[in-house]
Amino acid sequence: ETMSARGITVPTPIQTAAVPLVLKGENAILHAETGSGKSLAFLLPTLARLGLLRGQGALPKAGGGDGELAAENGGGEEDETGTMLVLSPTRELAVQ
């Protein structure tokens, strides 16, 4: 709902290329014009992998393979915690 309210209803080309890679836990280097959706191309799948996107149309939480998020916590159960570090080269980009 939040994205639709902001006019975001269809992924941009950079998002279409990057989201599947990031969801799998693969590295991705994105190069595109300002305003092309690079930030969301990284953030949305990362939030989904952390299980922070839920609701209608949310991306599925990743699991399995090299992109596995669950860690063994002594008993082999899934650890539902995670950490995301976002680095920004400039204050202007951090505000965005």
Secondary structure, 3 states (H helix, E strand, C coil): CHHHHCCCCCCCHHHHHHHHHHHCCCCCCCCCCCCCCHHHHHHHHHHHHCCCCCCCCCCCCCCCHHHCCCCCCCCCCCCCCCCCCCCCCCHHHHHC
